[in-house]
Structures are given as C-alpha cells and as structure tokens.
C-alpha cells in the first residue's frame, strides 16, 4: 500500500494535498511558526471549492469558513 507523504518544500503557490489529520496539524503549525500569523488556509476540492482557515489552539483547532475575499464568512448554507 502506498502511503501519502507531505512535500515539505515550498509549494510555490500550488496547493499541497492533505491526506491525514497529522498533515493538517503539521501544516498549520509550520505556517504559524514561519509567518507568525494564526492559521492556514485550506480549500476543500469539490463543486464549490469551500475555503477554511484552520488555526491551532490549546484545546484543538479553530476552524472558520472563508468567503471569496478570505474574510470570515457569516453564511450558514
């Protein structure tokens, strides 16, 4: 069985595929350490390509849906 590996080199603007919850944890923490900003943007591929910002916090993760301008979305659809 082939196991997924995160390419830890800079993606040069290309999306990085996430295969496991450990991938999300690594990428969020890496982004927060490198940029100094909370969270990292993730896009769920599908018909509507919803974007979310996931940030690490002591009790787990803070997940917020983003709108087209990468601001917190207040829509509930």
C-alpha positions as CSV (number, residue, x, y, z in Angstrom):
1,X,0.0,0.0,0.0
2,X,1.3,3.5,-1.0
3,X,1.4,6.0,1.9
4,X,0.9,9.7,1.3
5,X,3.8,12.0,2.1
6,X,3.7,15.7,2.6
7,X,6.1,17.6,0.3
8,X,7.6,19.9,2.9
9,X,9.3,22.1,0.3
10,X,7.7,25.4,-0.6
11,X,4.7,24.8,-2.9
12,X,5.3,28.0,-4.9
13,X,1.6,28.9,-4.7
14,X,0.4,25.4,-5.6
15,X,-1.9,23.5,-3.3
16,X,-0.5,20.8,-1.1
17,X,-2.7,17.7,-0.8
18,X,-3.6,16.8,2.7
19,X,-4.2,13.1,3.4
20,X,-4.3,12.7,7.2
21,X,-5.2,14.8,10.3
22,X,-1.4,14.7,11.1
23,X,-0.8,16.5,7.8
24,X,-3.2,19.3,8.8
25,X,-1.5,19.6,12.2
26,X,2.0,19.8,10.7
27,X,1.0,22.4,8.0
28,X,-0.9,24.6,10.4
29,X,1.9,24.7,13.0
30,X,4.5,25.2,10.3
31,X,2.6,28.1,8.8
32,X,2.1,29.7,12.2
33,X,5.8,29.4,13.1
34,X,7.1,30.7,9.7
35,X,4.6,33.6,9.2
36,X,3.8,34.5,12.8
37,X,0.1,34.6,11.8
38,X,-2.6,32.3,13.3
39,X,-3.9,29.6,11.0
40,X,-3.5,28.5,7.5
41,X,-5.9,28.4,4.6
42,X,-7.2,25.1,3.3
43,X,-9.5,24.5,0.3
44,X,-11.8,21.6,0.1
45,X,-12.0,20.5,-3.5
46,X,-15.4,19.9,-4.8
47,X,-18.0,21.7,-6.9
48,X,-17.9,24.9,-4.7
49,X,-14.3,24.7,-3.5
50,X,-15.0,26.0,0.0
51,X,-12.1,27.6,1.8
52,X,-11.4,27.4,5.5
53,X,-8.8,28.9,7.8
54,X,-7.6,26.4,10.5
55,X,-5.7,27.7,13.4
56,X,-4.1,25.7,16.3
57,X,-5.2,26.4,19.8
58,X,-4.5,24.7,23.1
59,X,-7.8,22.8,23.1
60,X,-7.6,21.6,19.4
61,X,-8.3,23.7,16.3
62,X,-10.3,26.8,15.5
63,X,-11.9,26.4,12.1
64,X,-13.6,29.2,10.2
65,X,-15.2,29.3,6.7
66,X,-13.8,32.0,4.4
67,X,-15.6,34.0,1.8
68,X,-14.2,34.9,-1.7
69,X,-12.1,37.7,-0.1
70,X,-10.6,35.4,2.5
71,X,-12.7,37.0,5.3
72,X,-14.7,35.1,7.9
73,X,-17.9,34.0,6.2
74,X,-21.1,34.6,8.2
75,X,-23.2,32.5,5.7
76,X,-24.8,29.3,7.0
77,X,-25.5,27.3,4.0
